[in-house]
Amino acid sequence: MKFEIRFYDKKFNWIGVINLCNYLQFKRELYGIGSFELQVSLNIKGILNLCKVGNIIVINGDSKKVGIIRSFKIEDSRQGTTITINGHTGDGLTVQKIVVPSNASQDSNALGWEKINGNAETVIKHFVIRNMYNAYDKNRNIENLKIAENTNFGKVFPWKARYTNLAEELENICSYAEIGYNIYADIKNKKWVFDILRGKDRTKSQKDLSPVVFRTEYSNINSFTYAEDYLDYANTGYAGGYGEDEKRLMYVLNPDNKDVDRFEVFLDCANSDNITDLMYYSKQKIVDFQPKKTIELLTLPRTFTFEEDYFLGDKVSVYIDKIGLEIDVIVTSVIEIWDREGGYVCELRLGDKLPNIFSIKSKEVIR
């Protein structure tokens, strides 16, 4: 399988290129960070120097298909010696940071929290700017990071956080706002560029764009998996704000649910010191307890091609005739695989990311 993978050091200085690999998987996430896995022969000249942890790869000259090497493994067998490289997409830079709140001398209104009230794009970029671009502690900044111009996109809401991992915080914000983010490469200027991802409506019901419809009878679905998960479902929340014991500020979200259709949960919103904030933050917290509905498709590019007809973050229509499912849903994850034996395939996840023992995150609030 021939194509081009360019290697750069941490400052985007070119160090080499390879045109052959055994296997490459590149996964992009709309709300969270993506990953890649690359397997090549150890016989490639200079491969150990190219695969150093921290180096950057760019696939086929595409600035969006960029990864940071985080680990590698060398394996020897009768078939030969290979090196397998794993890493994050450019978005993985956010994993390296936590949300450090402003102190009283830096922001008299902060009160121990990093907080912002604005549209979704402004909220997202505020946390990135404060923690990796223009932090109060300049040692925290990533020198070759650029923030794309703010277009003030998305719904308006408040957000507070402190001492949480920045990548996890951004995932929570993006999931709530239903927009994504991306850190891609500007090779010419040796920069990382941070920007939001906002998809387009390509469903059958809209009239502005050519619709993208995945349907088994159209022969553009090779296989599918559909899942619904209500194990952690809750629709009524008892939200606790600032204070202790009987003096704690409380608010009941969706109190009209009743009988066997009422599923209750406690929502720890200790970052709320007034009823208005508590109402906002309870709605953000309850999102974690909504039913998870996920479709995974192995697509066939007979009618639609990824990054030509549709993109990560777009809303598309899906018909699964065997189970009578018709749904308009957002493309939230894309896995592209180049395999020496099997060729190229594209796997899509549409809708929610189902929890598993490796992905469950703590819902505890740091007080």
C-alpha positions, 0 to 999 in steps of 0.5 A: 500500500503506497502513499505518503507519511511525512515526519516532523519534529516538535517544531515542524521541522521536516525530518523524513518521509515514508511511502509504504506501511503495513497498516494505518488507522486514523480516528477523528472525534468531533467532541473529544480527541482522536488517535492513530496507529501506524505499523511499518517494517523496521527495515525502512531506513532511519525509521527509529529516528522518525518514530521518536515520541513527540514527533509529528506525522502528516498523512498525504499532505492533509493538514487535518490528518496530523498526529503526535507520536506518544508511544511505539512498540517493536515486535519480531516474528517469522514474518519480520520485525515491525514497529507499531506507532501510536499517538493522538491527533493534534487535538491531543495537545489539550490532554497535556493541560488542566484548567487552572482558575484565575486568582483574585489578583488576576480576575476579581470576579473569578472567585476560584473558578475559571468561568465564562458566559457566552456563545459556544465558540467563545466558551471553548476558545476562552478555556483554550486561551487561558490554559495553553495560549495566553495563560497567566503563567507563560510557561503553560503556553504552547509557543507555536499555537494559533487561535483561529478568528472567533465567529461567535458561533453557537448557543449562549450559556455559562461555564465554570471549571477548575483543575479538571483536565482540559481535554475532558472539559472541552469534550463536555462543553462540545457535547453540550453545545453539539459542536466540535473542535480541531487542532490542525497543522499549518506546515508552511508557518510551522503552527498548530491552529485551534478552531471549532468544527461546525457541521452542516445539515445534509439530511434528506429533509433540508433543501440547501445541500445535496442530501447524504443518505446511508441506506442498505438498499443503496448499497453504501452500507457494508455492515452496521451496529445499532445500540441504545443504552438506558443504564445510566438514564435519568430525567429528573435532577436534584441539583445541589449548589453552593452551601452545606447541609440544610443551607445548601442551595437546591433546585429540582430539574424537570419535577413534573416527571412521575410514576415509573417514568421518573428517573432521579439523580443527584446533580452536584453543581457546587460551582453555582452560588445563585439560582440562575446559575444552578438552573443552567448548570443542572441542565448541563449536568443532566446531559450525562444521564441521557440515553445513549443512541449509537449507530456504527457503519462500515461504509462503501464509497459507492454513492458518498465519499468522506471529505468530498460529500460529507464531513465530520460533524455533518448531520446525515440521514440513515435508514436501516431497513432490517430494523425499521430505523430512520434517523437523522444523526450527527457524524461524531467519529470517523475511522479511516483504515489503510491496510496492505491486504484489505485496502481502504475502508471508512468506519463511521460512528453517528450519535453518542459514544457508548460508555465502556470500562475504559471510557467512563469518566468521573462525574465528581465536581472539584469543590 
